[in-house]
Amino acid sequence: MQAEYKGLDGATVKLEDHKGKVLLLNLWATWCGPCRKEMPHLVEMQNQYKDKGFEVIGLNTDPDEDSEE
């Protein structure tokens, strides 16, 4: 099984592209106040530890406006 997601630029990214890194996968939504509040802390944590191979991936769980659902 391969996991993939769309990056901010719309390109498909595979989790295997991050091989060798420590990933924190954060599921969030724009309507979630606590989710929005934690974002600056996650960015700060990624910046602090990026040289050690740490990366935060934030996946927005809001429905895609372009989908037919």
PyMOL commands that set and color helices and strands:
alter all, ss='L'
color gray80, all
select helices_A, chain A and resi 15-18+33-52
alter helices_A, ss='H'
color red, helices_A
select strands_A, chain A and resi 4-6+12-14+22-28+54-60
alter strands_A, ss='S'
color yellow, strands_A
deselect
rebuild
show_as cartoon
